[in-house]
């Protein structure tokens, strides 16, 4: 029997987490385990879990960190814990994700087809609260493939409703915790899908209930710094890219910087870009 562990990372968003967990427990095919990584929340998350009765469900395993590891560190810890608990598949998302009732069952339906090359990961279609595709969570189709109503091949995706195969995790390792925030999912899913197919399943739907349908170009300076640093780290050290992909990603990096500047740079964003470049070129990535 296939064992699925949902892996959720949370930090000081107990109200969003409450909605997320309710949506997870309401799945038509519910996960066998729920690995909740609490990044040292201080907003009463633990009390909420007890008051709402979530802690009484034996499927929920809460791992409270002593410090905030960021999204990257949280997912690395959650994937490691889920795999150690015997999960064959790990279903990843943030605490502001609301999977529709058939979200997981649709991913598994496609995953369990008799594939000649079994997929390493499967990604849902992710929309914002108004039903439009969320700009933060668009999948990257495999070269030569285009989005379509049925399943299609992808090269990378976000961690918002991404189902990954445990045996491939054993091959490629965990997300790089040092990324902390931003592009950790892009780097990791490129690694996962380098030698094993990735599949988008549009019939699997999840809502990413962020405050706004923002893109990277609307990020605050501290996050822009991390994006620039992590992108350079990814280009320098990630084994998930072929030579041609690395060149294309570098071109995309410079295009992104140019577009951000054209959209109106401020002294704060300029300083963030410079700091990110300095850290990405001169710094060292650690696991």
N, C-alpha and C positions, 0 to 999 in steps of 0.2 A: 504494500500500500504506500502511495506517495505521501510523504510528510512535508507540509508547507509551514514555514515560520514567517509570519509578518514581522518585519523589523522597522520599528518606529523610533525616531530620535526627537526628543522634546527638550525645550528649555523655556521655562517661565511663560508658558501659554496654556494654562490649564483649561481655559474655556474652549479653545480650539481643540485641544487634546480630547476633551470630553466628547465633542462632536465626531472626531476622527474615530475614537474607539467604538462609539455606537454604530458608526457606519461599517466598521470591520466586523463587529459581532453580528451585524445584520446581513452579512454576505450569504448568498444562496449556497455557496460552497465555502464555509468558513475556514480560516487557517487552523491548523492543528495546534500551533503555538503562536503566541504573540510576545516577541522580545521587545520590551520597551526600555530604551536607553535614556535615562533622565540625566541630562547634563548639568547636575547640581542646581536644579531649580530651587528658587526661594520664594515662590508665589503661592505655596500651599498645594502644590501638585499631589504630593503624597496623601494629604487629607482628602482631596477631591476623589482620588482613586478609591479610598476606603469608603467615603460617604456615598459614592455612586454604586458601590457594590462590585466594582471591577476586580478588586483584589480577591474576592471570594471565588472567582473563576480560575480553576487550576491551569487553564491554558495561558494565562497572563504571567509572564516572568519579568519582573522589574529589576533593572540593574542601575543603581544610582551611582553616578560618578562623583568623585570628590572635588572635581573641578570641571569647568566647561571645556570640553574637547573640541567644540565646533561641530559642524555637520559632518566633516570628513572623519574626524576621530570618533564621533558617535556611531557612524555607519560602519567603520572598521571594527569597532568593538561589538556592535550588534550582529554583524555578519559572522564574526568569529564565535560569538556565543551561540548563535542559531545553528551553525554547523556543528559545534561541539555537542549540541542537544540532539543531533541526528537528523536535522532537516535536509531533505533532498533538494528543496527549492526555497529560496529566500525572497520574500516579497517586500520591497523597500518603499518607504515614503516618509515624508515629513509629517509633523503633527497638524499641519493645516491642509492636509489632503482628505477629501471625502470620496472614497470609492463608491460608485454606484453598486446596487445589490448584486449584479452579475459580473462585476469587474474581475474578480479572481477566477470564477468559473470559466469565463471566456478565455483568459490567458492559459489556463490549464487545458482547456479543450484543444487549443492550437498546439500547445507544448506536447501533448500526448499523441499527436498524429504520428504515423509511421515514417518519420523523416529519414532520408538517406544520410544526412548529416544533422544530428540533433542540434537544436538551437542552444546557444549559451545564455541568451536572455530574450525576454519578451516584454514589450512596452505597451502600455495602454495609450489610448487617445486622451490627452489631458486638456481640459477646457477651464476657462475662468468661470466665475459665478454667473456671467451673462450668456454662457453657452458657446462663446467663441474660443478658438484655439488659444491656449495661453502662450504668449511669446517666450516665456522662460523655459517652456517644456516641449518645444518642437523637436521631433526626432530628426536625425540626420540619415536620409535614405542612402543605401549602398549605391555606389556609382553604377549608373545604368538602370536604376530602379526609380520609380516615382510613387508618391502616395496614391492610394486607391482605396475603394471601400473595403476590400478584403485584405487579408494579411499580406505584408510586403517586407522585403529585406531592408534592414537598416544597419548603419555602421556604428551609431552611438545614440544615446538618449539620456534623459535626466534620471534622477533617483525617485521621481514622483510616479509611483505605481510601476516599478520595474521588477520583473520576476527573473531571478538569476539561478542558474543550475549550480548546485553545490559542488559537483565534481570539477567544474571549470574554475570555481573559486580555489579549489585545492591546487590547480595547475598554475594560476596566475597570481595568487596571493590576495591581499586585502587592499582597499583604498588607501592612498597615501594620507595618513593622518596630518602630516605637516601642512597640507593645503589649507586646512581649517575650514574655510568657506570658499565656495565658487570654483568651478571647473574640476573639482574632485570627481564628480559624476561623469563628466566628459572624458577625463583621462582614464577612469576605471572601465567604463563601458567600451572604450576603444581597445583596451587590453583584453577584455572578455571576448569581444567580437573580432579580434585580429585573426584567429584561426578557426573560429566556430561561428556559425551564422547568428545574427541578431534579427528579430522579427517584431514588427509593429502590428498590433491587433486592434484595429479601429473599433471593433464591436465591444471592446473592453473600455469602459469609460470611467474617468476619475475627474473630480473637480478640485482644482488647486485654489483654495479660498484665501488667496493673498489679499492684502488691503487694496491693491490696485494691480491691473494687468501690466506691470512694468517690465521693461527690458533692461539689458545691461547698461544702456545709454542713459538711464534715469537713476542709476545707483548712486548712493552717497559716496563721498571721496574715500572713506576708509575701505569700502568694498571694491571700489575701482582699483585701489592699490593692490588688493589681494588678487583681483582678476588679472591685472597686468603681471604681477609676480608669478602667479600660478601658470599663466599661459606660457611664460618664458621657461619656467621649470618643466612644463609638459613638453615643450619643443626640445629642450636640452636632454631630458633624461627618460621620458616615458618610452617603454618598449612596445607600446600599443600602436605605434605609427610606422608605416613603411616610409621609405625615403621620399617617395612622391607625395604621400600624405603630409609629411613633415613640411615639405616645401609649400604645399597648398595651405596648411595651417599657418605658416609664417606669413604668407600673403594675406590671409584672413586677419591675422593679428594687426598688420599695418593698416589694412582697410578699416578695421574697427577703430583704431586710434584716430585715423583721419576723419571718420564719420562722427566720432564723439567731439572732435575739435570743431568740425563744421556745424554741429548742433549747438555750439555755444559753450566754450570752455570758460571756466572761472579760475582765478588764482588757486583756489582750493583743489580743483580737478587737475590743474597742471602740476601742482605739487604732488598729488596722488600718483599721477602717471610717472613722474620722475622717480618717486620713492619706489614704486613698483618695479620700474626698470632696473634701478640700482640693486634691489633685493633679488630680482630674478636673474640678473647677469652676474652679480658679484657674490650672492649668497649661495648657500649649499642647502639642497633639499635633504631632509632626513625622513626616515620612515615614519 
